[in-house]
């Protein structure tokens, strides 16, 4: 039964086992060629699929949310839509999405880097 078929594997041991391979599996001699849209082969296998990936098991771990306390009257403003309004001088400002990046043509939500820090 493979790691993918069983939910009872010991993740730490599997990770350690993957990284105990010797360095002879890696290509150490320089290769002077340019391959377009192909996978390079080593011993008849696709080396990029056999290389030990440190993120291979990260989906099996759950982490606590990382919450920052900025203190000193600083808080995080989530991205939000600003309704259109009229300035005192009579100029109308169209509504826009405020995400903190300064570019109103790209609307980033909180998961994609939107939001900004602001002092109270």
ABEGO torsion letter per residue (X at the ends): XBAAABAABBAAAAAAAAAABBAAABBABBBBBBBBGBBBBBGGBBAAAABBBAAAAAAABBBBBBBBBAEGGBBBBBBBBBBBBBBAAGBBBBBBBBAGAGBAABBBBAAAGBEBBBBX
